[in-house]
């Protein structure tokens, strides 16, 4: 094609049009990125109007989250109504409560969003305070509602904002046990004794995973490999036998140790 002035003009126009379109797309993408709510954003608390009004908290937990955000961003305008401007429940309690009932997190949904991370991690409550008798009994068992209320009955009523606390109090008032969903379960023909393992110094985390770091409990995977490249998953017989062998032969590997 001959490079005539008309052709050069047409190419220049098309180039300018493409450049303009590219700029428009880039600006639109930047707007989407800036307008998209970031992680941890609270949809109800961020119901501020376009005029730049303050973000208004609609609950104590929303107030705690907004205070935390304002501490990181002093320019953020927030408004905390007097009825929500309290110390309890704490931000950590609100966050752990929601995380323990996260449907997308691994593990079954429990009737109460109990967070081991909040209790055993943050407050370092010993496992045997709730699972009492584990060092003396074959079964670990679960705490009674009375054990839970032994602590929570002393908490300020503001904690009732959390649905899990209201459910706990309802069980206490109705004298009903909490029907927890079992996570770590062995076949009926396997006799596992907690007291023997506790006495041998086996930590709870060995079988149950880092519970002090988990809001919602689940069967934490732990695959071990035999020397001949055969895998064995947690709670399988091979996984237990490997543990017996690796701990200086503390426990017998006789079949009748676990099957009787």
C-alpha positions in Angstrom: 0.0 0.0 0.0 1.3 3.5 -0.8 1.8 5.6 2.2 -0.3 8.5 1.2 -1.3 11.4 3.6 -4.8 10.0 3.7 -3.6 6.5 4.8 -1.4 8.1 7.5 -4.3 10.1 8.7 -6.5 7.0 9.0 -3.8 5.0 10.9 -3.3 7.9 13.2 -7.0 8.1 13.9 -7.3 4.4 14.6 -4.2 4.5 16.9 -5.7 7.4 18.8 -8.9 5.5 19.1 -7.2 2.4 20.5 -5.2 4.4 22.9 -8.4 6.1 24.2 -10.1 2.8 24.6 -7.1 1.4 26.5 -7.1 4.4 28.9 -10.8 4.0 29.5 -10.4 0.3 30.3 -7.5 1.0 32.6 -9.5 3.7 34.4 -12.5 1.4 34.8 -10.3 -1.4 36.2 -8.7 1.0 38.7 -12.1 2.2 39.8 -13.3 -1.4 40.4 -10.1 -2.2 42.4 -10.5 0.9 44.5 -14.3 0.4 45.0 -14.1 -3.3 45.8 -14.4 -4.0 49.6 -11.2 -5.3 51.0 -10.8 -8.4 53.2 -12.3 -8.0 56.6 -14.8 -5.4 55.5 -18.1 -5.3 57.3 -21.0 -4.9 54.9 -23.4 -3.6 57.4 -21.0 -1.3 59.2 -19.8 0.2 55.9 -23.2 1.5 54.9 -21.9 5.0 54.6 -23.6 7.3 52.0 -21.6 8.6 49.0 -21.2 12.0 50.6 -18.4 10.7 52.8 -20.4 10.4 56.1 -19.0 8.3 58.9 -19.4 4.6 59.1 -22.0 3.7 61.7 -21.8 0.6 63.8 -24.9 -1.5 64.2 -23.7 -3.8 66.9 -21.0 -4.1 69.5 -19.0 -6.5 67.3 -19.3 -4.0 64.4 -18.1 -1.3 66.7 -15.1 -3.3 67.7 -14.2 -3.9 64.1 -14.6 -0.2 63.2 -12.4 0.8 66.2 -9.7 -1.5 65.0 -9.9 -0.1 61.5 -9.8 3.4 62.7 -6.7 2.6 64.8 -5.0 1.6 61.6 -6.5 4.4 59.5 -6.8 7.7 61.6 -8.6 9.4 58.6 -11.4 6.9 58.7 -14.6 8.5 60.1 -16.6 6.2 62.3 -19.7 6.6 64.5 -20.3 4.4 67.5 -23.8 4.7 69.0 -23.7 4.8 72.8 -25.5 1.4 73.2 -22.7 -0.3 71.2 -19.8 1.6 72.7 -18.8 -1.1 75.2 -15.8 -3.3 76.0 -17.6 -6.6 75.6 -17.7 -8.8 73.7 -14.1 -8.2 72.8 -12.9 -8.0 69.2 -11.1 -11.3 69.6 -14.3 -12.9 70.9 -16.3 -11.6 67.9 -13.8 -12.7 65.4 -13.4 -16.2 66.9 -17.1 -16.6 67.2 -17.6 -15.9 63.5 -14.6 -18.0 62.4 -15.9 -21.0 64.4 -19.1 -20.9 62.4 -17.5 -20.3 59.0 -19.3 -22.7 56.6 -16.4 -22.5 54.1 -13.8 -23.6 56.7 -13.0 -27.4 57.0 -14.8 -29.4 59.6 -18.4 -30.0 60.6 -20.7 -27.2 61.8 -21.2 -27.5 65.6 -24.3 -26.5 67.5 -22.3 -23.8 69.2 -19.4 -21.9 67.6 -16.8 -22.8 70.2 -13.3 -21.6 69.3 -10.4 -23.6 70.7 -8.1 -20.9 69.4 -9.9 -18.4 71.7 -10.0 -20.6 74.8 -6.9 -22.8 74.6 -4.8 -20.4 72.5 -5.5 -16.8 73.7 -6.5 -17.6 77.3 -4.4 -20.8 77.5 -7.1 -22.9 79.2 -5.6 -26.3 79.9 -7.2 -29.1 77.8 -8.1 -31.1 81.0 -10.0 -28.2 82.5 -12.8 -28.9 80.0 -11.9 -32.5 79.1 -11.5 -33.5 82.7 -10.4 -37.1 83.6 -8.5 -37.6 80.3 -5.5 -38.6 82.4 -7.5 -41.2 84.3 -10.1 -42.4 81.8 -10.0 -44.3 78.6 -12.3 -41.8 76.9 -11.7 -38.0 76.9 -15.3 -37.0 76.9 -16.7 -33.5 76.4 -17.4 -30.9 79.0 -20.9 -30.6 80.5 -22.9 -27.4 80.1 -22.2 -26.8 83.8 -18.5 -26.6 83.1 -19.1 -24.0 80.4 -21.5 -22.0 82.5 -19.0 -22.1 85.4 -17.1 -19.4 83.5 -19.7 -17.8 81.3 -22.2 -17.2 84.1 -19.7 -14.7 85.4 -19.4 -12.8 82.1 -21.2 -9.4 81.6 -24.6 -9.6 79.9 -23.2 -7.8 76.9 -21.7 -11.1 75.7 -25.2 -12.3 74.9 -24.9 -10.4 71.7 -23.0 -13.5 70.4 -25.5 -16.1 69.2 -23.3 -18.9 70.6 -23.6 -17.5 74.1 -27.3 -17.3 73.8 -27.5 -20.9 72.6 -25.3 -21.9 75.6 -27.6 -20.2 78.1 -30.6 -21.7 76.5 -29.2 -25.2 76.9 -28.4 -24.3 80.5 -31.9 -23.0 81.2 -33.5 -26.0 79.6 -31.1 -28.5 81.2 -30.2 -30.0 77.9 -26.7 -31.3 76.9 -24.9 -29.9 73.9 -25.0 -32.4 71.0 -21.5 -31.9 69.6 -20.5 -33.4 66.2 -17.8 -35.9 66.7 -14.7 -35.4 64.6 -12.1 -37.9 65.7 -13.7 -41.3 65.7 -12.1 -44.8 65.6 -13.9 -48.0 64.7 -15.7 -49.8 67.5 -13.2 -52.6 67.5 -10.3 -50.3 68.2 -9.6 -49.7 72.0 -7.8 -46.4 72.3 -7.0 -45.4 75.9 -6.4 -41.7 76.4 -5.0 -42.1 79.9 -2.2 -44.4 78.7 -1.2 -41.9 76.1 -1.3 -38.9 78.4 0.8 -40.8 80.9 3.3 -41.6 78.2 3.6 -37.9 77.4 1.8 -37.9 74.1 0.5 -34.4 73.5 -3.1 -33.7 72.5 -1.8 -32.1 69.3 -0.3 -35.3 68.1 -3.7 -36.7 67.2 -6.0 -33.7 67.3 -3.7 -31.2 65.5 -2.8 -27.6 66.7 -6.2 -27.0 68.4 -4.8 -23.9 70.1 -4.5 -22.3 66.7 -7.9 -23.5 65.2 -11.2 -21.7 65.6 -13.1 -24.5 63.9 -11.9 -28.0 64.5 -11.5 -30.6 61.8 -9.5 -33.8 61.2 -6.1 -32.2 60.5 -4.4 -34.4 57.8 -1.1 -36.1 58.7 0.1 -38.6 56.2 3.1 -40.7 57.1 5.2 -42.9 54.7 6.4 -46.4 55.3 10.0 -47.1 54.1 8.6 -49.0 51.1 6.7 -45.8 49.9 3.3 -46.8 51.2 1.3 -43.9 52.7 -0.8 -44.1 55.9 -3.2 -41.4 57.0 -4.0 -40.1 60.4 -6.0 -42.5 62.6 -5.3 -45.4 60.3 -3.7 -48.5 61.9 -0.4 -48.0 60.0 -0.3 -44.4 61.4 -0.7 -45.6 64.9 1.9 -48.4 64.5 4.4 -45.9 63.1 3.9 -43.8 66.2 4.5 -46.8 68.5 7.7 -47.7 66.6 9.1 -44.1 66.5 8.8 -43.6 70.3 11.4 -46.0 71.5 9.0 -49.0 71.4 7.2 -47.6 74.5 4.0 -49.4 73.4 3.7 -53.0 72.3 2.7 -53.6 68.7 0.8 -56.8 69.6 -2.6 -56.9 68.1 -4.3 -57.4 71.4 -3.0 -54.0 72.7 -5.7 -52.3 70.7 -8.1 -55.1 69.6 -9.6 -56.9 72.6 
